[in-house]
């Protein structure tokens, strides 16, 4: 699951000049822009643009950047050997797509384009996918998939890390998937995407921590089951009852609350104090815990509904509650993709712009941050100790 670097591309341009010309023409056609209009918009002599499009001269790097900006596409899309998957591009163009989904598609396309660019430059990556078991009912498939994945990452029935960032790091390290938390549009819980060896889940940081945790597990279920080729968007992880959603929810519950651990934690009946302890231990909502206790046979339907109706200071102030409140609107970009982009930048294979796009910061600000601090000479006034390593 570690990335490997191949030979650098000539001039950092992975595609052939012919492919680049075809992509520019396609983007021009999609934007209904003529050669004359494009030349004027980017300040280029129309004859020079015509020669470049006809193969009589090569495009310069600045020209490519200006063309991409003018036509509303990314430089990565023009230069990458593996452009944005057609399914994502087609979905983005649908007229009836909601604004939330449009924003999600834009962000997903950006991640896929960066992955494709890094792959073309030799910084390859392949996430793990758990082999599916025999087909069956969606609920049972989800349970079995979660159990196989826990075995795969060698945690058995052990508790998962409580902090969301720690859980994300575990999954990135053990499975090679990329996990991100960021402010997604209102109403959008999360999304998952897999393409060209890359697999990622983005979770909205604007929802409660327990919902973030369940959404992360839900999207992971989609990835492990192969539902996310090329994109899966969940505007409400609890709101749909299709077979794939049932399987992903069953996976999430079994992954977060393994049956053996749940049964062992309730030897002598369920009390309010025990419920508070389990909420803090598994980091889930009261509803999710109640249904899981029922589904593994610890309580009957009456007991499940009694747990769902519990409300007390003990439950409200359960272990981990402060961390849960801090998690809302926190941000974490996909870690494996970030590591690959940093390595490519350090080796001079990409500019600072793709890295800045991933981090959602201005390129100039990131460039200033990446520059080493000015050293203070021995005879300079002031305290130089802050510059010492």
N, C-alpha and C positions, 0 to 999 in steps of 0.2 A: 504493500500500500504506500510505500515511499515513492516520491517522484524521482524520475531519472532524467538526466539531461543528455540530449543527443547533440549532434554537431550544430553549430549556430547557422541560421539561415543567412544567405547572402544579403547584405545591406538591411537585415532585419525584415525582409519582405518575403514571407513564406510562399505566396501565390505567384504564378507566372504572370507576365505582363498581359497576356491574352485574357486570363481570368479576371484580372483587375479591370481591364477595359470593359469586359462584358458586365461586370457588376456595376460599374459606374453608369453604363448605358441603361441597365435595368432600373437603377435608382432614379435616373433622369426620367425614364418613362413613367415610373410609379408616381413621380412628383409633377408630371406633365411639364417638364422644363426642357427648353430647347438648348442647343449648344450655345447660341448667341446669348441667351438669357443667363446661362450658367457662367459663361466667360465674364459677362459684365458684373455679375454678383460677386465673383471672387477676385475681380481685378486682374484678369488674365487676358492677353491678346487672343481674340477668337481663332486666329490662325494657329497659334500655339496649342490651344485646346484641341482643335481639329486634328492636328498632326499627332498629338498624344493619343487621341481616341482611335486613330487609324494606324497606329504602330510606327509612325515615322520618327517619334521621339518618345522617351520615357517620362512618366510623371515624376515630378519632384516631390519630396516628402511633404513640404509645406503645401503644395497644390492638393495633395491627397487629403491632408487635414482640412483645408478650406472647403474642398468638395464635399467631404463627409458632413461637415457642419451645415453647409448650405442645403444639402439634400436630406438632412434629418436622419442620417445613419451614422454608425460608429466607424472609426478607423479600423477597429478590429474586424468588423463585419466585411469591410472591403478587402482587408489583407489576409484574414485567416483562411487556412485551407478548408476549415470546417465552419461554414457560416451558421447563423442561428437556425435551429431546426425548423423545417417548413411548418410543422404543426403549430409551433408557438407563433410564427409569423402570421399564419392564417388566422389563428384565434385573435391576434392583436387587431387584425383588419376587419373583424366582424362588426357590423354597425350597431348590433344590439347588446354588445358587451358592456357591463356596468363600469362606471368610473373606477371602482375599487379593483375590478379585474384588470382593467386597462393598466393601472399603475403596477399591479403585480406582474403582468406580462412584461412591462418595460424593465422592471428590476430583474426579472428572471432572464430576459434576453441579455442584459448586461453581464450577468454572471456567466451565462453560457458562452458568450463571445470572448470573455477573458479566459475561460478555461480552454476554449479552442485555440486562442492565440498562444497560450502557454504550452499547450500540447504540440502545436506546430513548431514551436521554438525548441522542443526537446524536453520540456519540463512535464513529462507525462504522469498520468495518475489513473488509478483504477480502484474504485471503491468495492467493498465486499458486498455480495448479495447472498443471503441464506438460501440454500436449495429448498424449494417447496416440497412439502410432503404429499401424500396421496390426496386427491381431490375429495371434498366432502362439503358439509354445511359450512357456510361462511363463518359462523361463530366459532365452530370447532377448528377451522383452518387457522383463524387468528390466534387462538390459544396455543395450538401446536407450533405455529411459527415463532411466537414469543418464547416458548420453552426451548426451542432449538437455538434461538439467537442467544439466550442467556447461557446456554451450554457453549456456544461458539466463542463468546467473549469471556468464558471461564469465570462466571460469577455465580452460577447455580441459583440458589434462592437467597443470596446475600442482598442486603439493602443497597439500593443505588445511592450515589451522592445526593445530598439534599439540595445543595446550591445548584441552580440551573447552569451556571458557567462550568462547574465541575462535572456535571452530567454531560454537557456538550463536549468537553474535552475528552472524557472517557469514550464517548461514541466515535469521535473523530479519530482517536488513537487506535481503537480496537477494530473499527469497521471501515475507516477511510472515508466515511461520509462527511459532508460539510454541514455545520449547524450554525445558523445565524438568528439573532434576536434583534428586531428593529421595528420602528413605528410603521406598521402596515396600515393601509386605509381602514377607516371605521367599518366594522362588520366583517372584516377578513381575519380569520383566526390564524391561518398559516397556509403554506404551499410546499410542494415537493416537486423536484424535477430530477430526471436522470437522462444523461446523454453522453455518448462518447467516453465512457468510463467514469464520468463525473456524476455524483449523486449528492443532492443538497436538500436541506429542509430549512425554510425560513418560518419563524414564529413571530406573531405580533407581540411587541413588548407593551402594547397598550391595554392588554387584558390582564386579569388577575394571575398571580403566580401559579396557582393550582391549575388554572386553565391553560397557561403556557406549558406547564409540565405535561399535561394530558395531550395537548395539541402536538407537542414535540414527539411524544410516543406514537400518536396517531399518524403523523407524517412518516415516521420511521417505519410503521407498519405498511404504509403504501409503498415505500422504497423497497423494503425487503420482499414484498409480494410482487414487485414488478409493475405496480399500478401507475408509476410516475414516468412512463415512457411516452412522451417527453415532459409532460407537465400535469400536475394535479393541484387544483386550487380548492381550498375549503373555506367557504364564507361562514360556515358554522359547523364545527365538527360533530355537534350533537343533533343537527337539524335534518339530516337525511338518512334514509333507511335502505339504501341500495345494498346489494351484496358486498360490494367493495368497501362501503362505509361501515357496515356491520363488522366485517373482518378487521378493518383498521381499528375500530373501537375495542373489539375483543382483544386484539393484539396489545393495545395500549394498556388496558386494565390488567392483563396477565403479565405484561412486562414490568409495570410499575408495582404491582401487588401480586407476586407469585403465590400460587395456591398453598404450597407447603408452608411458606412463611406466615400467611394469613391464618391458616388453621392452627399453627403452633402458637400464635400470639393470643388465641382465644380459647384457653383450656377450660374455663369455668363460667361461660356466659359473658354477655356483653353489658358493660356498665358505661355510664357517661364518662367516667375517668379513663376507661380503656379506650373509648372512642377518641377522646382528645389525644391520647398517646399515639394511637394509630394514625391519626391525621398528621401529627408532627413527624411520625416515622416515615410515612409513604409520600407525604407532600401532595395529597390529593384533596378534592372537595368532599364535603359530607355526603353528597349524592353518590359520587363515584365509589366511596368506601362502602356505603350502604348496599349498593347493588353488587359489589364484589363479594361482600360477606354473604349475601344471599346466593349468588351464583356458585360459590364454592361449598355451599351447604352448611355454613356456620349458623345462619339464622333463617327463619322462614319468612314468608311474605309480610306477616304482621310485624315481625322483628325488624325487617328492612324498613318498613314505613315508620316505625317508632324511631329508628335512628335518624331517618331523614327529617323528622320533626324536632329533633333535639336542638336546643338553643340555650346556651349558658355562658357565663364569663369564662369558665374553664375551657370550653371549646373555642370561644373567640380569641383567647389569649394562649392558644396551644403553642407548643414548641415550634420554633421556626417562623412564627407569625411576623416578627419584625423583618426578617430576611425576605419574606413573601411580599411585604409592602414595598420594600426597597427595589424589588425586581421589576415593578411596573415602570415602563418607559426606559428601562436600561437598554443598552445597545451592545451587540456583539456581532462582528462580521464573521462569515465562514472561515474557520481557522486554517484548514489545509490549503484552501485557495489563496489565502493571505500569505502563507509561508512560501508558496510557489511564486507568487507575484513579487515578494520581497527578494527572493533569490534571483529571479530574472532581472529585476531592477539593479541589484548589486553587480551582476555580471554584465550589465550594459545591454541586455537583450530587449528591454522595453523602456519606454520613457516613464516619467513620473505620473503621466496622465491616467493610464489604466489603474495604477495603484490608488490614485486619488479618487477615481470613480468608485472603486470598490469600497473605500473608506468613507465616501460621501463628504469629502472636504475639497476645498479649492486647491488646484495643483500648486500654485505659488506658496500657499500657506504650508502645504506638506513639504515642499522643497526646502523652505526655510527651516522647518522642524528637523529635516534629515541632515542638514549641514552640521558639521562638528562645531562646537562652541569655540569662540576666539580665546586663545590662551593669553593669560596675563603675564607679562614679563616680570622678572624679579624686581626691577626698579619701578614698577608701576604702582601707583597708590592704590589702597584698598586691600581687601582680604582675598588672596588668591586660593585659599584652601578649598573653595567650592569647585575648582577646576581640577583638583587632584583626584586620582583614581584610588 
